[in-house]
Amino acid sequence: MLIVETPDTHVPERDYILNVLLGEFLGQFWTRKSAERRDVRITVAGQQGELLLPDTLLNTSEEAWLTIGSLPSRPLPRWDVRQLGEAVTVVEQIVPVIYGEAQPGIQRSQNNLRLPIDIFGSAFFMLSRYEELVVQDPDEHDRFPAWASLAYQEGFLERPIVDEYVEILWEAMRTLWPDLGRSKREPRTRVTCDVDSPFCFDGSVRRMVRRAGGDLLKRGSPGGAARTVVGSWLARRGDHRLDPHRNGLEFIMDVNEQVGRSVGFYFIAEKTDPRFDKPVSLDDPRIRSLFREIHARGHEIGLHPGYNTYRHPEAMAQSVETLRRVMADEGIEQAQIGGRQHFLRWETPTTARLWDENSLDYDSTLSYADRPGFRCGTCREYPLYDLEERRGLRLRERPLIVMECSVIADRYMALGYSNEALALMERYREICYQFGGDFSLLWHNSHLDSAADKRFYRRLVA
């Protein structure tokens, strides 16, 4: 049993982060005691030794809490973890110190060890998305962008800093108490698909002409233009064999089934914005048939709440009700229902609270549209925290690590289908696996039109 002595400040936040890091991530039994001290002290019942850590963020005054003044001082200090030992699992040996000592260094004696990082406060900062409630610098879709984040500005968005901190904490604990054991997780790849457009051809002559023109003028593909015209004509008669978006769904299932993997398909249930929501009604016979096929093949159906649901309770509740009703109508039962916000629109902590209030089990929104990486600082699933109501939620976050558009699209990193793009995505997978985490990948079915799309996808997931 770990005994954790802390100051008597921000108790709900302390109990939450201790439970996530010590309980969920390391599998330890622990108890917290309030004490008159300025740091955090960890001991093991019945054993010698103490581990001390700085206590910065969670010792912030109530007046300064959630203000600019409580954000980390920049530039962040760096610390060489080799002072602790050579065996610590980290992406790089030099780690940024979000909160902690200004001049980091380790202090040790025979039975005592002091780390220079406020591990619990720093992890809380990342997992709760603390900065997103403080820094108001949204993009054109009212999203918190990568470039506004501490991780991007300080150059650690590409590393799961919370997972690295947990490994540092574990190495310190193992040094003091070698008999401690920890829980282990097997790494895995989670593949998901946001079904923004289940069908390319909807019977619209205007859309057919526009797409065929793009095939000819933009993509230089007369064959593609011919397939568009024929496919649109067939779709008007209920035949979708040449529909690239419908075929994209089939392709995703086929490729992942070859490696025994189930995929999560997330659907827009209600139109909430005429510009950005283009769903097909879930009551459409084509969608009902698609639901039945996805379920019969062992894949998951989830929710992709529309553009204007992220901060509107009624729109969110209606979307959830519609999805549940259609699944019930089709006799589809799942152990969990989760999903991802359309356009990755997210307001901390409002959106998480809406998901929680509607009894959804998990969300997988938290990545940045403009950059892949570790927005939450972890590649592990964890329970979210409501910073305004000061409570942990039942809702769990499955952090999204890579969305294909972030890497490939011209409006973001613009790497296209290059070897550099593939190497970047594979590197993120390697890092996730290094920490026993989940490589969570989003690939839209509407981005599997070309042979290059499919070749790249197959190399990445199969």
Residue pairs with C-beta under 8 A, 6 or more apart in sequence:
1 29
1 30
1 31
1 44
1 45
2 22
2 28
2 29
2 30
2 31
2 42
2 43
2 44
2 45
3 30
3 31
3 33
3 42
3 43
3 44
3 45
4 18
4 22
4 30
4 31
4 32
4 33
4 40
4 41
4 42
5 32
5 33
5 34
5 35
5 37
5 40
5 41
5 42
5 43
6 14
6 32
6 33
6 34
6 35
6 37
6 40
6 41
6 55
6 58
7 34
7 35
7 36
7 37
7 38
7 55
7 58
7 59
8 34
8 35
9 58
9 59
9 60
10 58
10 59
10 60
10 65
11 34
12 390
12 391
12 392
13 58
13 124
13 128
13 385
13 390
14 32
14 58
14 120
15 32
16 124
16 383
16 385
16 392
17 58
17 120
17 121
17 123
17 124
17 127
18 30
18 32
18 120
19 392
20 123
20 127
20 382
20 383
21 119
21 120
21 123
21 166
21 169
22 28
22 30
23 29
23 30
24 380
24 382
24 383
25 163
25 166
25 183
25 380
25 382
26 166
26 169
26 170
26 182
26 183
27 181
27 182
27 183
28 180
28 182
35 41
38 55
38 59
39 52
39 53
39 54
39 55
40 52
40 53
40 54
40 55
40 120
41 50
41 51
41 52
42 50
42 51
42 52
42 53
42 173
43 49
43 50
43 51
44 176
44 177
44 180
47 177
48 111
49 111
49 112
49 113
49 176
49 177
50 111
50 112
50 113
50 176
51 112
51 113
51 114
51 115
51 172
51 173
51 176
52 112
52 113
52 114
52 115
53 114
53 115
53 117
53 118
53 119
53 120
54 99
54 100
54 101
54 115
54 116
54 117
54 118
54 121
55 118
55 120
55 121
56 99
56 100
56 118
56 121
57 70
57 99
57 118
57 121
57 122
57 124
57 125
57 130
58 120
58 121
58 124
59 121
60 70
64 70
66 130
66 133
66 134
66 387
67 134
68 134
68 135
70 134
71 131
71 134
71 135
71 150
72 98
72 99
72 125
72 150
73 102
74 150
74 153
74 154
75 154
76 96
76 97
76 98
76 150
76 154
77 96
77 97
77 100
77 101
77 102
77 103
77 104
78 94
78 95
78 96
78 97
78 104
79 94
79 95
79 97
79 100
79 104
79 105
79 116
79 117
80 93
80 94
81 88
81 90
81 93
81 94
81 95
81 168
82 88
82 93
83 105
83 106
84 106
84 115
84 168
84 171
84 172
84 175
85 171
85 175
87 171
88 167
88 168
88 171
89 164
89 167
89 434
89 435
90 164
90 167
90 168
91 158
91 159
91 160
91 164
91 431
91 434
92 159
95 117
95 161
95 164
95 165
95 168
96 154
96 155
96 156
96 161
97 104
97 116
97 117
97 122
98 117
98 118
98 121
98 122
98 125
98 126
98 150
98 161
99 117
99 118
99 121
99 122
99 125
100 115
100 116
100 117
100 118
100 122
101 116
101 117
104 116
104 117
105 116
106 113
106 114
106 115
106 116
107 113
107 114
108 114
111 176
113 172
113 175
113 176
115 168
115 169
115 172
117 165
117 168
119 165
119 166
119 168
119 169
122 161
122 162
122 165
123 162
123 165
123 166
123 377
124 130
124 385
125 131
126 151
126 161
126 162
126 376
126 377
126 378
127 162
127 376
127 377
127 378
127 382
127 384
127 385
128 348
128 349
128 384
128 385
128 387
129 144
129 348
129 349
129 366
129 375
129 376
129 387
130 387
131 149
131 150
132 144
132 348
133 348
133 349
133 387
133 388
135 144
135 148
137 144
137 145
137 148
138 144
138 145
139 145
139 369
139 370
141 343
141 345
141 369
142 345
142 347
143 343
143 344
143 345
143 346
143 368
143 369
144 346
144 348
144 368
145 368
145 369
145 370
146 152
146 157
146 368
146 369
146 370
146 371
146 373
146 375
147 153
147 370
147 371
149 157
149 368
149 375
151 157
151 161
151 373
151 374
151 375
151 377
152 368
152 371
157 368
157 371
157 373
157 374
157 375
158 373
158 374
158 428
158 431
159 374
159 431
160 374
160 377
160 378
160 379
160 431
160 432
160 435
160 437
161 374
161 377
162 376
162 377
162 378
163 377
163 378
163 379
163 380
163 435
163 437
164 435
167 435
170 182
173 180
174 180
184 436
185 380
185 436
185 437
186 436
187 432
187 433
187 435
187 436
187 437
187 438
187 439
188 438
188 439
189 261
189 429
189 438
189 439
189 441
189 461
190 264
190 364
190 398
190 438
190 439
190 440
190 441
191 252
191 256
191 261
191 263
191 264
191 441
191 443
191 461
192 263
192 264
192 265
192 266
192 302
192 340
192 364
192 400
192 440
192 441
192 442
192 443
193 249
193 252
193 263
193 264
193 265
193 266
193 442
193 443
193 444
193 445
194 266
194 304
194 340
194 342
194 442
194 444
195 249
195 265
195 266
195 267
195 268
195 304
195 444
195 445
196 268
196 278
196 279
196 304
196 342
196 444
196 446
197 245
197 278
197 445
197 446
198 245
198 246
198 249
198 267
198 280
198 286
198 287
198 290
198 445
199 235
199 240
199 243
199 245
199 246
199 280
199 286
200 211
200 231
200 243
200 244
200 245
200 246
200 446
201 207
201 208
201 231
201 232
201 234
201 235
201 236
201 240
201 243
202 235
202 280
203 232
203 235
203 236
205 232
207 232
208 228
208 229
208 232
211 228
211 232
212 225
212 228
212 229
213 225
215 221
215 222
215 224
215 225
215 227
215 228
216 222
216 224
216 225
219 450
227 242
230 242
231 241
231 242
231 243
231 244
234 240
234 241
234 242
235 242
235 243
240 246
240 247
240 286
241 247
244 446
244 448
244 449
245 445
245 446
246 290
247 448
248 444
248 445
248 446
248 447
248 448
248 449
249 265
249 290
249 294
249 445
251 445
251 448
251 454
251 457
252 263
252 265
252 443
252 445
252 448
252 457
253 263
253 294
253 297
253 299
255 457
255 458
255 461
255 462
256 262
256 263
256 461
256 462
257 297
257 298
258 462
259 461
259 462
261 461
262 298
262 299
262 300
263 299
263 300
264 299
264 300
264 301
264 302
264 338
264 339
264 364
265 294
265 299
265 300
265 301
265 302
266 301
266 302
266 303
266 304
266 339
266 340
267 279
267 282
267 287
267 301
267 302
267 303
267 304
267 323
268 277
268 278
268 279
268 304
268 305
268 306
268 319
268 342
269 279
269 282
269 303
269 304
269 305
269 306
269 318
269 319
269 320
269 322
269 323
269 326
270 277
270 279
270 306
270 309
270 315
270 318
270 319
270 322
271 277
271 278
271 279
271 306
272 305
272 306
272 307
272 308
272 309
272 312
272 315
272 319
273 306
273 307
273 308
275 307
276 306
276 307
276 342
276 343
277 306
277 307
277 308
277 342
279 306
280 286
280 287
281 287
282 288
282 291
282 322
282 323
282 326
283 326
287 326
288 326
288 329
288 330
291 301
291 326
291 327
291 330
291 332
292 330
292 332
294 300
294 301
295 301
295 330
295 332
300 334
301 323
301 327
301 332
301 334
301 337
302 337
302 338
302 339
302 340
303 319
303 320
303 323
303 337
303 338
303 339
303 360
304 339
304 340
304 341
304 342
305 315
305 316
305 319
305 320
305 339
305 341
305 342
306 315
306 319
306 342
307 342
307 343
307 345
308 315
309 315
309 316
309 319
309 341
309 342
309 354
310 316
310 341
310 345
310 346
310 347
310 350
310 351
310 354
311 347
311 350
311 351
311 354
313 354
313 357
316 354
316 355
316 358
317 358
320 358
320 359
320 360
323 337
324 337
327 333
327 334
327 337
336 361
336 362
337 360
337 361
338 360
338 361
338 362
338 363
338 364
338 398
339 360
339 363
339 364
340 363
340 364
340 365
340 400
340 442
341 351
341 363
341 365
343 369
344 365
344 367
344 368
344 369
344 400
344 403
345 351
346 365
346 366
348 387
349 384
349 385
349 386
349 387
349 388
349 389
351 363
351 365
352 363
352 384
352 386
352 393
352 395
352 397
353 386
353 389
353 393
355 363
355 395
356 384
356 386
356 393
356 394
356 395
360 395
361 395
361 396
362 381
362 395
362 396
362 397
362 398
363 384
363 395
363 396
363 397
363 398
364 397
364 398
364 399
364 400
364 440
364 442
365 400
366 375
366 376
366 397
366 399
366 400
367 373
367 375
367 399
367 400
367 401
367 402
367 403
367 406
367 442
368 375
368 406
369 403
369 405
369 406
369 412
370 406
370 412
371 406
371 412
371 413
372 401
372 402
372 403
372 406
372 407
372 413
372 424
372 425
372 428
373 401
373 428
374 399
374 401
375 399
375 400
376 382
376 397
376 399
378 399
378 437
379 399
379 401
379 431
379 432
379 435
379 437
379 438
379 439
379 440
380 399
380 435
380 436
380 437
380 438
381 396
381 397
381 398
381 399
381 438
382 396
382 397
383 392
383 393
383 394
383 395
383 396
383 397
384 392
384 393
384 395
384 396
384 397
385 391
385 392
385 393
386 392
386 393
398 438
398 440
399 438
399 440
400 440
400 442
401 428
401 432
401 438
401 439
401 440
401 441
402 425
402 428
402 439
402 440
402 441
402 442
403 442
403 443
404 441
404 442
404 443
404 444
404 447
405 412
405 444
405 447
406 412
406 413
407 413
407 415
407 421
407 424
407 425
408 414
408 415
408 416
408 417
408 421
408 447
413 421
415 421
415 424
417 452
417 453
417 455
417 456
421 456
422 456
422 459
422 460
425 441
425 460
426 460
428 439
429 439
432 438
432 439
433 439
441 460
441 461
443 457
443 461
447 453
448 454
448 457
